[in-house]
Amino acid sequence: MEIEGVRFKIGTGEYRFSDHAVKRMIKRSIDRIEIEEAVLSGEIIEEYPDDKYSPSCLIYGKTKGGRNLHIQASLPPSVVIITAYDPDEAEWINYRVRRKKE
């Protein structure tokens, strides 16, 4: 899975937010600009080819302000931001690899 297609859609404004994403972003104080910055600088860390509505991926990226974010997005042609959150260091190694549950 390549991130370039997602970056292109984000960079040209050809994407939308799911209702779930909007609710979570408000609750977590994440704004649209932070989503764009994180995706444009980010990398795909997990792939979900069999996701409920369409194939999606989890992107890890940093905002210009240094905030680490995880963004789940559907893949082109229709890019939808599904959710976004601050990764929990207790669950992630370098924000990229899930820690194994003990």
Secondary structure by P-SEA (a helix, b strand, c coil): ccaaaaaaaaaaccccccaaaaaaaaaacccaaaaaaaaaacccccccccccccbbbbbbbcccccccbbbbbbcccccccccccccccccccccccccccc
